[in-house]
Amino acid sequence: MTGMHSKTGRFIAVLLASIAFLAAPGASAQSDDAAAWGHEFGLHVGSLLPNQIEGVSEIMPIVGFRYAGSLSYGALEGGVVNSHAHGADVSVFSLSYRGELAPMPDLATLFYAGPDLHYYRPTGQSGRRSETGFHVGSGMMLLLGGPLWFRADMKFNMNPGTALFIGVGIAVRAPGGGS
């Protein structure tokens, strides 16, 4: 199992470094209006702390992807997280309405909520289950340069059981609409 985690860790590190490398040539001076973005995508890693989820009782390392499109007010964000550890498989598909506040230049605070679809295989079972749920979360984004942002999140999922996601990642913002 350790070999699989180290390979996954190396893959994630190479993927994050590649995105940073690809985003760097497009780096330019940041405008005063940090909200003038159209699309955002990002990768993140972290831990899922499950509670009262049958067959999923250990802290799960996760990797995920997010995509957001800015709206007149806030953003619509979709994401997926995935983990295969401790004999269980967990995939969560999320849709969020996200609000964003910028208390100072190059820093954004986030709050979001929305529905989830949990698709998982509990430890010791061969079949997968699917259940719907809901989440609320908050986070922050810090501009690293050009279109590249650092993001940290804490998200609380409800049903099945409850779970807390804590993670970090990078996001790349493409210019566009926004307000």
PyMOL commands that place a pseudoatom at each C-alpha (Angstrom):
pseudoatom trace, name=CA, resn=MET, resi=1, chain=A, elem=C, hetatm=0, pos=[0.000, 0.000, 0.000]
pseudoatom trace, name=CA, resn=THR, resi=2, chain=A, elem=C, hetatm=0, pos=[2.877, 2.392, 0.758]
pseudoatom trace, name=CA, resn=GLY, resi=3, chain=A, elem=C, hetatm=0, pos=[4.213, 2.017, -2.785]
pseudoatom trace, name=CA, resn=MET, resi=4, chain=A, elem=C, hetatm=0, pos=[0.831, 3.031, -4.201]
pseudoatom trace, name=CA, resn=HIS, resi=5, chain=A, elem=C, hetatm=0, pos=[0.688, 6.146, -1.986]
pseudoatom trace, name=CA, resn=SER, resi=6, chain=A, elem=C, hetatm=0, pos=[4.212, 7.228, -3.003]
pseudoatom trace, name=CA, resn=LYS, resi=7, chain=A, elem=C, hetatm=0, pos=[3.387, 6.775, -6.707]
pseudoatom trace, name=CA, resn=THR, resi=8, chain=A, elem=C, hetatm=0, pos=[0.187, 8.771, -6.261]
pseudoatom trace, name=CA, resn=GLY, resi=9, chain=A, elem=C, hetatm=0, pos=[2.085, 11.480, -4.380]
pseudoatom trace, name=CA, resn=ARG, resi=10, chain=A, elem=C, hetatm=0, pos=[4.707, 11.735, -7.124]
pseudoatom trace, name=CA, resn=PHE, resi=11, chain=A, elem=C, hetatm=0, pos=[1.993, 11.878, -9.790]
pseudoatom trace, name=CA, resn=ILE, resi=12, chain=A, elem=C, hetatm=0, pos=[0.204, 14.709, -7.955]
pseudoatom trace, name=CA, resn=ALA, resi=13, chain=A, elem=C, hetatm=0, pos=[3.467, 16.636, -7.464]
pseudoatom trace, name=CA, resn=VAL, resi=14, chain=A, elem=C, hetatm=0, pos=[4.344, 16.334, -11.171]
pseudoatom trace, name=CA, resn=LEU, resi=15, chain=A, elem=C, hetatm=0, pos=[0.816, 17.347, -12.186]
pseudoatom trace, name=CA, resn=LEU, resi=16, chain=A, elem=C, hetatm=0, pos=[0.814, 20.423, -9.924]
pseudoatom trace, name=CA, resn=ALA, resi=17, chain=A, elem=C, hetatm=0, pos=[4.305, 21.426, -11.099]
pseudoatom trace, name=CA, resn=SER, resi=18, chain=A, elem=C, hetatm=0, pos=[3.210, 21.031, -14.739]
pseudoatom trace, name=CA, resn=ILE, resi=19, chain=A, elem=C, hetatm=0, pos=[0.222, 23.297, -14.248]
pseudoatom trace, name=CA, resn=ALA, resi=20, chain=A, elem=C, hetatm=0, pos=[2.425, 25.889, -12.543]
pseudoatom trace, name=CA, resn=PHE, resi=21, chain=A, elem=C, hetatm=0, pos=[4.930, 25.680, -15.411]
pseudoatom trace, name=CA, resn=LEU, resi=22, chain=A, elem=C, hetatm=0, pos=[2.233, 26.033, -18.064]
pseudoatom trace, name=CA, resn=ALA, resi=23, chain=A, elem=C, hetatm=0, pos=[0.612, 28.966, -16.264]
pseudoatom trace, name=CA, resn=ALA, resi=24, chain=A, elem=C, hetatm=0, pos=[3.893, 30.886, -15.794]
pseudoatom trace, name=CA, resn=PRO, resi=25, chain=A, elem=C, hetatm=0, pos=[4.397, 32.003, -19.444]
pseudoatom trace, name=CA, resn=GLY, resi=26, chain=A, elem=C, hetatm=0, pos=[0.978, 33.683, -19.352]
pseudoatom trace, name=CA, resn=ALA, resi=27, chain=A, elem=C, hetatm=0, pos=[1.846, 35.587, -16.187]
pseudoatom trace, name=CA, resn=SER, resi=28, chain=A, elem=C, hetatm=0, pos=[1.287, 39.304, -16.367]
pseudoatom trace, name=CA, resn=ALA, resi=29, chain=A, elem=C, hetatm=0, pos=[0.727, 42.148, -13.949]
pseudoatom trace, name=CA, resn=GLN, resi=30, chain=A, elem=C, hetatm=0, pos=[-2.393, 41.594, -11.866]
pseudoatom trace, name=CA, resn=SER, resi=31, chain=A, elem=C, hetatm=0, pos=[-5.105, 44.168, -12.416]
pseudoatom trace, name=CA, resn=ASP, resi=32, chain=A, elem=C, hetatm=0, pos=[-6.729, 45.926, -9.488]
pseudoatom trace, name=CA, resn=ASP, resi=33, chain=A, elem=C, hetatm=0, pos=[-9.937, 44.035, -10.276]
pseudoatom trace, name=CA, resn=ALA, resi=34, chain=A, elem=C, hetatm=0, pos=[-9.108, 40.483, -9.148]
pseudoatom trace, name=CA, resn=ALA, resi=35, chain=A, elem=C, hetatm=0, pos=[-12.751, 39.506, -9.681]
pseudoatom trace, name=CA, resn=ALA, resi=36, chain=A, elem=C, hetatm=0, pos=[-12.519, 39.923, -13.478]
pseudoatom trace, name=CA, resn=TRP, resi=37, chain=A, elem=C, hetatm=0, pos=[-12.116, 36.250, -14.255]
pseudoatom trace, name=CA, resn=GLY, resi=38, chain=A, elem=C, hetatm=0, pos=[-14.213, 33.985, -16.409]
pseudoatom trace, name=CA, resn=HIS, resi=39, chain=A, elem=C, hetatm=0, pos=[-13.200, 30.385, -15.739]
pseudoatom trace, name=CA, resn=GLU, resi=40, chain=A, elem=C, hetatm=0, pos=[-11.135, 28.674, -13.078]
pseudoatom trace, name=CA, resn=PHE, resi=41, chain=A, elem=C, hetatm=0, pos=[-9.837, 25.145, -12.769]
pseudoatom trace, name=CA, resn=GLY, resi=42, chain=A, elem=C, hetatm=0, pos=[-7.724, 23.534, -10.124]
pseudoatom trace, name=CA, resn=LEU, resi=43, chain=A, elem=C, hetatm=0, pos=[-6.361, 20.432, -8.499]
pseudoatom trace, name=CA, resn=HIS, resi=44, chain=A, elem=C, hetatm=0, pos=[-6.357, 19.729, -4.786]
pseudoatom trace, name=CA, resn=VAL, resi=45, chain=A, elem=C, hetatm=0, pos=[-5.249, 17.142, -2.251]
pseudoatom trace, name=CA, resn=GLY, resi=46, chain=A, elem=C, hetatm=0, pos=[-6.259, 16.611, 1.328]
pseudoatom trace, name=CA, resn=SER, resi=47, chain=A, elem=C, hetatm=0, pos=[-7.943, 14.368, 3.854]
pseudoatom trace, name=CA, resn=LEU, resi=48, chain=A, elem=C, hetatm=0, pos=[-11.519, 13.226, 4.268]
pseudoatom trace, name=CA, resn=LEU, resi=49, chain=A, elem=C, hetatm=0, pos=[-12.486, 12.601, 7.896]
pseudoatom trace, name=CA, resn=PRO, resi=50, chain=A, elem=C, hetatm=0, pos=[-15.597, 10.361, 7.814]
pseudoatom trace, name=CA, resn=ASN, resi=51, chain=A, elem=C, hetatm=0, pos=[-18.073, 9.991, 10.678]
pseudoatom trace, name=CA, resn=GLN, resi=52, chain=A, elem=C, hetatm=0, pos=[-20.891, 7.429, 10.858]
pseudoatom trace, name=CA, resn=ILE, resi=53, chain=A, elem=C, hetatm=0, pos=[-20.452, 6.288, 7.256]
pseudoatom trace, name=CA, resn=GLU, resi=54, chain=A, elem=C, hetatm=0, pos=[-20.920, 2.510, 7.247]
pseudoatom trace, name=CA, resn=GLY, resi=55, chain=A, elem=C, hetatm=0, pos=[-17.732, 0.780, 6.086]
pseudoatom trace, name=CA, resn=VAL, resi=56, chain=A, elem=C, hetatm=0, pos=[-15.728, 4.012, 5.767]
pseudoatom trace, name=CA, resn=SER, resi=57, chain=A, elem=C, hetatm=0, pos=[-14.194, 4.692, 9.156]
pseudoatom trace, name=CA, resn=GLU, resi=58, chain=A, elem=C, hetatm=0, pos=[-10.553, 5.652, 8.494]
pseudoatom trace, name=CA, resn=ILE, resi=59, chain=A, elem=C, hetatm=0, pos=[-9.223, 9.046, 7.465]
pseudoatom trace, name=CA, resn=MET, resi=60, chain=A, elem=C, hetatm=0, pos=[-8.999, 8.919, 3.653]
pseudoatom trace, name=CA, resn=PRO, resi=61, chain=A, elem=C, hetatm=0, pos=[-6.356, 10.730, 1.577]
pseudoatom trace, name=CA, resn=ILE, resi=62, chain=A, elem=C, hetatm=0, pos=[-8.054, 12.336, -1.410]
pseudoatom trace, name=CA, resn=VAL, resi=63, chain=A, elem=C, hetatm=0, pos=[-7.213, 13.973, -4.704]
pseudoatom trace, name=CA, resn=GLY, resi=64, chain=A, elem=C, hetatm=0, pos=[-9.653, 16.094, -6.666]
pseudoatom trace, name=CA, resn=PHE, resi=65, chain=A, elem=C, hetatm=0, pos=[-10.404, 18.491, -9.494]
pseudoatom trace, name=CA, resn=ARG, resi=66, chain=A, elem=C, hetatm=0, pos=[-12.570, 21.638, -9.566]
pseudoatom trace, name=CA, resn=TYR, resi=67, chain=A, elem=C, hetatm=0, pos=[-13.965, 23.827, -12.313]
pseudoatom trace, name=CA, resn=ALA, resi=68, chain=A, elem=C, hetatm=0, pos=[-15.735, 27.154, -11.728]
pseudoatom trace, name=CA, resn=GLY, resi=69, chain=A, elem=C, hetatm=0, pos=[-17.385, 29.689, -13.983]
pseudoatom trace, name=CA, resn=SER, resi=70, chain=A, elem=C, hetatm=0, pos=[-17.978, 33.221, -12.753]
pseudoatom trace, name=CA, resn=LEU, resi=71, chain=A, elem=C, hetatm=0, pos=[-21.510, 34.588, -12.644]
pseudoatom trace, name=CA, resn=SER, resi=72, chain=A, elem=C, hetatm=0, pos=[-22.771, 38.146, -12.177]
pseudoatom trace, name=CA, resn=TYR, resi=73, chain=A, elem=C, hetatm=0, pos=[-22.806, 37.427, -8.441]
pseudoatom trace, name=CA, resn=GLY, resi=74, chain=A, elem=C, hetatm=0, pos=[-20.501, 34.646, -7.269]
pseudoatom trace, name=CA, resn=ALA, resi=75, chain=A, elem=C, hetatm=0, pos=[-19.593, 31.521, -9.203]
pseudoatom trace, name=CA, resn=LEU, resi=76, chain=A, elem=C, hetatm=0, pos=[-20.909, 28.076, -10.043]
pseudoatom trace, name=CA, resn=GLU, resi=77, chain=A, elem=C, hetatm=0, pos=[-18.362, 25.389, -9.158]
pseudoatom trace, name=CA, resn=GLY, resi=78, chain=A, elem=C, hetatm=0, pos=[-18.306, 21.674, -9.893]
pseudoatom trace, name=CA, resn=GLY, resi=79, chain=A, elem=C, hetatm=0, pos=[-15.830, 19.221, -8.470]
pseudoatom trace, name=CA, resn=VAL, resi=80, chain=A, elem=C, hetatm=0, pos=[-14.907, 15.627, -7.875]
pseudoatom trace, name=CA, resn=VAL, resi=81, chain=A, elem=C, hetatm=0, pos=[-12.772, 13.990, -5.175]
pseudoatom trace, name=CA, resn=ASN, resi=82, chain=A, elem=C, hetatm=0, pos=[-11.577, 10.406, -5.194]
pseudoatom trace, name=CA, resn=SER, resi=83, chain=A, elem=C, hetatm=0, pos=[-9.838, 8.042, -2.785]
pseudoatom trace, name=CA, resn=HIS, resi=84, chain=A, elem=C, hetatm=0, pos=[-8.928, 4.365, -2.693]
pseudoatom trace, name=CA, resn=ALA, resi=85, chain=A, elem=C, hetatm=0, pos=[-7.504, 3.588, 0.759]
pseudoatom trace, name=CA, resn=HIS, resi=86, chain=A, elem=C, hetatm=0, pos=[-8.029, 1.365, 3.814]
pseudoatom trace, name=CA, resn=GLY, resi=87, chain=A, elem=C, hetatm=0, pos=[-10.107, -1.093, 1.760]
pseudoatom trace, name=CA, resn=ALA, resi=88, chain=A, elem=C, hetatm=0, pos=[-12.722, 1.492, 0.754]
pseudoatom trace, name=CA, resn=ASP, resi=89, chain=A, elem=C, hetatm=0, pos=[-13.287, 3.448, -2.461]
pseudoatom trace, name=CA, resn=VAL, resi=90, chain=A, elem=C, hetatm=0, pos=[-14.865, 6.894, -2.236]
pseudoatom trace, name=CA, resn=SER, resi=91, chain=A, elem=C, hetatm=0, pos=[-15.857, 9.301, -5.016]
pseudoatom trace, name=CA, resn=VAL, resi=92, chain=A, elem=C, hetatm=0, pos=[-17.828, 12.486, -4.344]
pseudoatom trace, name=CA, resn=PHE, resi=93, chain=A, elem=C, hetatm=0, pos=[-19.256, 14.698, -7.101]
pseudoatom trace, name=CA, resn=SER, resi=94, chain=A, elem=C, hetatm=0, pos=[-20.195, 18.208, -5.929]
pseudoatom trace, name=CA, resn=LEU, resi=95, chain=A, elem=C, hetatm=0, pos=[-21.960, 21.250, -7.330]
pseudoatom trace, name=CA, resn=SER, resi=96, chain=A, elem=C, hetatm=0, pos=[-21.642, 24.529, -5.412]
pseudoatom trace, name=CA, resn=TYR, resi=97, chain=A, elem=C, hetatm=0, pos=[-22.778, 28.090, -5.527]
pseudoatom trace, name=CA, resn=ARG, resi=98, chain=A, elem=C, hetatm=0, pos=[-19.701, 30.018, -4.389]
pseudoatom trace, name=CA, resn=GLY, resi=99, chain=A, elem=C, hetatm=0, pos=[-19.465, 33.524, -2.992]
pseudoatom trace, name=CA, resn=GLU, resi=100, chain=A, elem=C, hetatm=0, pos=[-16.188, 35.384, -2.843]
pseudoatom trace, name=CA, resn=LEU, resi=101, chain=A, elem=C, hetatm=0, pos=[-15.000, 38.388, -0.852]
pseudoatom trace, name=CA, resn=ALA, resi=102, chain=A, elem=C, hetatm=0, pos=[-11.681, 40.168, -1.370]
pseudoatom trace, name=CA, resn=PRO, resi=103, chain=A, elem=C, hetatm=0, pos=[-10.664, 41.789, 1.950]
pseudoatom trace, name=CA, resn=MET, resi=104, chain=A, elem=C, hetatm=0, pos=[-7.363, 42.901, 0.397]
pseudoatom trace, name=CA, resn=PRO, resi=105, chain=A, elem=C, hetatm=0, pos=[-5.660, 42.698, -3.006]
pseudoatom trace, name=CA, resn=ASP, resi=106, chain=A, elem=C, hetatm=0, pos=[-4.476, 39.238, -4.043]
pseudoatom trace, name=CA, resn=LEU, resi=107, chain=A, elem=C, hetatm=0, pos=[-6.496, 37.496, -1.281]
pseudoatom trace, name=CA, resn=ALA, resi=108, chain=A, elem=C, hetatm=0, pos=[-9.996, 36.077, -1.577]
pseudoatom trace, name=CA, resn=THR, resi=109, chain=A, elem=C, hetatm=0, pos=[-12.177, 34.439, 1.051]
pseudoatom trace, name=CA, resn=LEU, resi=110, chain=A, elem=C, hetatm=0, pos=[-14.667, 31.853, -0.174]
pseudoatom trace, name=CA, resn=PHE, resi=111, chain=A, elem=C, hetatm=0, pos=[-17.925, 30.422, 1.095]
pseudoatom trace, name=CA, resn=TYR, resi=112, chain=A, elem=C, hetatm=0, pos=[-20.002, 27.845, -0.751]
pseudoatom trace, name=CA, resn=ALA, resi=113, chain=A, elem=C, hetatm=0, pos=[-22.803, 25.297, -0.466]
pseudoatom trace, name=CA, resn=GLY, resi=114, chain=A, elem=C, hetatm=0, pos=[-24.540, 22.758, -2.668]
pseudoatom trace, name=CA, resn=PRO, resi=115, chain=A, elem=C, hetatm=0, pos=[-25.583, 19.165, -3.362]
pseudoatom trace, name=CA, resn=ASP, resi=116, chain=A, elem=C, hetatm=0, pos=[-23.306, 16.103, -3.551]
pseudoatom trace, name=CA, resn=LEU, resi=117, chain=A, elem=C, hetatm=0, pos=[-23.468, 12.644, -5.054]
pseudoatom trace, name=CA, resn=HIS, resi=118, chain=A, elem=C, hetatm=0, pos=[-21.480, 10.088, -3.028]
pseudoatom trace, name=CA, resn=TYR, resi=119, chain=A, elem=C, hetatm=0, pos=[-20.461, 6.955, -4.931]
pseudoatom trace, name=CA, resn=TYR, resi=120, chain=A, elem=C, hetatm=0, pos=[-18.538, 4.617, -2.636]
pseudoatom trace, name=CA, resn=ARG, resi=121, chain=A, elem=C, hetatm=0, pos=[-17.631, 1.025, -1.799]
pseudoatom trace, name=CA, resn=PRO, resi=122, chain=A, elem=C, hetatm=0, pos=[-17.435, 0.320, 1.943]
pseudoatom trace, name=CA, resn=THR, resi=123, chain=A, elem=C, hetatm=0, pos=[-14.591, -1.761, 3.378]
pseudoatom trace, name=CA, resn=GLY, resi=124, chain=A, elem=C, hetatm=0, pos=[-15.189, -5.497, 2.947]
pseudoatom trace, name=CA, resn=GLN, resi=125, chain=A, elem=C, hetatm=0, pos=[-17.971, -5.136, 0.372]
pseudoatom trace, name=CA, resn=SER, resi=126, chain=A, elem=C, hetatm=0, pos=[-17.883, -5.705, -3.379]
pseudoatom trace, name=CA, resn=GLY, resi=127, chain=A, elem=C, hetatm=0, pos=[-20.755, -3.459, -4.466]
pseudoatom trace, name=CA, resn=ARG, resi=128, chain=A, elem=C, hetatm=0, pos=[-20.796, 0.313, -4.673]
pseudoatom trace, name=CA, resn=ARG, resi=129, chain=A, elem=C, hetatm=0, pos=[-23.457, 2.530, -3.134]
pseudoatom trace, name=CA, resn=SER, resi=130, chain=A, elem=C, hetatm=0, pos=[-24.678, 5.925, -4.210]
pseudoatom trace, name=CA, resn=GLU, resi=131, chain=A, elem=C, hetatm=0, pos=[-26.304, 8.506, -1.967]
pseudoatom trace, name=CA, resn=THR, resi=132, chain=A, elem=C, hetatm=0, pos=[-27.082, 12.172, -2.286]
pseudoatom trace, name=CA, resn=GLY, resi=133, chain=A, elem=C, hetatm=0, pos=[-25.995, 14.705, 0.282]
pseudoatom trace, name=CA, resn=PHE, resi=134, chain=A, elem=C, hetatm=0, pos=[-25.264, 18.365, 0.886]
pseudoatom trace, name=CA, resn=HIS, resi=135, chain=A, elem=C, hetatm=0, pos=[-22.178, 20.386, 1.789]
pseudoatom trace, name=CA, resn=VAL, resi=136, chain=A, elem=C, hetatm=0, pos=[-21.160, 23.781, 3.165]
pseudoatom trace, name=CA, resn=GLY, resi=137, chain=A, elem=C, hetatm=0, pos=[-17.633, 25.074, 3.099]
pseudoatom trace, name=CA, resn=SER, resi=138, chain=A, elem=C, hetatm=0, pos=[-15.256, 27.972, 3.309]
pseudoatom trace, name=CA, resn=GLY, resi=139, chain=A, elem=C, hetatm=0, pos=[-11.744, 28.681, 2.188]
pseudoatom trace, name=CA, resn=MET, resi=140, chain=A, elem=C, hetatm=0, pos=[-9.242, 31.217, 1.017]
pseudoatom trace, name=CA, resn=MET, resi=141, chain=A, elem=C, hetatm=0, pos=[-7.294, 31.883, -2.146]
pseudoatom trace, name=CA, resn=LEU, resi=142, chain=A, elem=C, hetatm=0, pos=[-3.949, 33.668, -2.336]
pseudoatom trace, name=CA, resn=LEU, resi=143, chain=A, elem=C, hetatm=0, pos=[-2.538, 34.981, -5.623]
pseudoatom trace, name=CA, resn=LEU, resi=144, chain=A, elem=C, hetatm=0, pos=[0.818, 33.364, -6.427]
pseudoatom trace, name=CA, resn=GLY, resi=145, chain=A, elem=C, hetatm=0, pos=[1.358, 35.266, -9.678]
pseudoatom trace, name=CA, resn=GLY, resi=146, chain=A, elem=C, hetatm=0, pos=[-0.311, 35.735, -13.037]
pseudoatom trace, name=CA, resn=PRO, resi=147, chain=A, elem=C, hetatm=0, pos=[-3.273, 33.370, -13.262]
pseudoatom trace, name=CA, resn=LEU, resi=148, chain=A, elem=C, hetatm=0, pos=[-2.000, 31.002, -10.532]
pseudoatom trace, name=CA, resn=TRP, resi=149, chain=A, elem=C, hetatm=0, pos=[-3.646, 30.922, -7.073]
pseudoatom trace, name=CA, resn=PHE, resi=150, chain=A, elem=C, hetatm=0, pos=[-3.079, 28.862, -3.921]
pseudoatom trace, name=CA, resn=ARG, resi=151, chain=A, elem=C, hetatm=0, pos=[-6.341, 27.592, -2.371]
pseudoatom trace, name=CA, resn=ALA, resi=152, chain=A, elem=C, hetatm=0, pos=[-7.108, 26.096, 1.063]
pseudoatom trace, name=CA, resn=ASP, resi=153, chain=A, elem=C, hetatm=0, pos=[-10.540, 24.716, 1.983]
pseudoatom trace, name=CA, resn=MET, resi=154, chain=A, elem=C, hetatm=0, pos=[-12.547, 23.130, 4.755]
pseudoatom trace, name=CA, resn=LYS, resi=155, chain=A, elem=C, hetatm=0, pos=[-15.831, 21.530, 3.683]
pseudoatom trace, name=CA, resn=PHE, resi=156, chain=A, elem=C, hetatm=0, pos=[-18.464, 19.766, 5.793]
pseudoatom trace, name=CA, resn=ASN, resi=157, chain=A, elem=C, hetatm=0, pos=[-20.495, 17.036, 4.019]
pseudoatom trace, name=CA, resn=MET, resi=158, chain=A, elem=C, hetatm=0, pos=[-23.825, 15.715, 5.293]
pseudoatom trace, name=CA, resn=ASN, resi=159, chain=A, elem=C, hetatm=0, pos=[-25.319, 12.360, 4.238]
pseudoatom trace, name=CA, resn=PRO, resi=160, chain=A, elem=C, hetatm=0, pos=[-24.276, 9.605, 4.212]
pseudoatom trace, name=CA, resn=GLY, resi=161, chain=A, elem=C, hetatm=0, pos=[-23.187, 10.238, 7.780]
pseudoatom trace, name=CA, resn=THR, resi=162, chain=A, elem=C, hetatm=0, pos=[-21.000, 13.296, 7.992]
pseudoatom trace, name=CA, resn=ALA, resi=163, chain=A, elem=C, hetatm=0, pos=[-17.501, 14.026, 6.764]
pseudoatom trace, name=CA, resn=LEU, resi=164, chain=A, elem=C, hetatm=0, pos=[-15.038, 16.879, 6.965]
pseudoatom trace, name=CA, resn=PHE, resi=165, chain=A, elem=C, hetatm=0, pos=[-12.729, 17.603, 4.035]
pseudoatom trace, name=CA, resn=ILE, resi=166, chain=A, elem=C, hetatm=0, pos=[-9.563, 19.609, 4.668]
pseudoatom trace, name=CA, resn=GLY, resi=167, chain=A, elem=C, hetatm=0, pos=[-7.365, 20.316, 1.670]
pseudoatom trace, name=CA, resn=VAL, resi=168, chain=A, elem=C, hetatm=0, pos=[-5.051, 22.547, -0.319]
pseudoatom trace, name=CA, resn=GLY, resi=169, chain=A, elem=C, hetatm=0, pos=[-4.375, 22.982, -3.999]
pseudoatom trace, name=CA, resn=ILE, resi=170, chain=A, elem=C, hetatm=0, pos=[-3.759, 25.324, -6.869]
pseudoatom trace, name=CA, resn=ALA, resi=171, chain=A, elem=C, hetatm=0, pos=[-6.181, 27.053, -9.185]
pseudoatom trace, name=CA, resn=VAL, resi=172, chain=A, elem=C, hetatm=0, pos=[-5.663, 28.725, -12.545]
pseudoatom trace, name=CA, resn=ARG, resi=173, chain=A, elem=C, hetatm=0, pos=[-7.979, 31.593, -13.485]
pseudoatom trace, name=CA, resn=ALA, resi=174, chain=A, elem=C, hetatm=0, pos=[-8.614, 32.524, -17.081]
pseudoatom trace, name=CA, resn=PRO, resi=175, chain=A, elem=C, hetatm=0, pos=[-9.615, 36.125, -17.794]
pseudoatom trace, name=CA, resn=GLY, resi=176, chain=A, elem=C, hetatm=0, pos=[-13.168, 36.834, -18.777]
pseudoatom trace, name=CA, resn=GLY, resi=177, chain=A, elem=C, hetatm=0, pos=[-16.515, 38.079, -17.509]
pseudoatom trace, name=CA, resn=GLY, resi=178, chain=A, elem=C, hetatm=0, pos=[-16.925, 38.513, -13.799]
pseudoatom trace, name=CA, resn=SER, resi=179, chain=A, elem=C, hetatm=0, pos=[-18.071, 41.721, -12.219]
for i in range(1, 179): cmd.bond("trace and resi %d" % i, "trace and resi %d" % (i + 1))
show_as sticks, trace
zoom trace
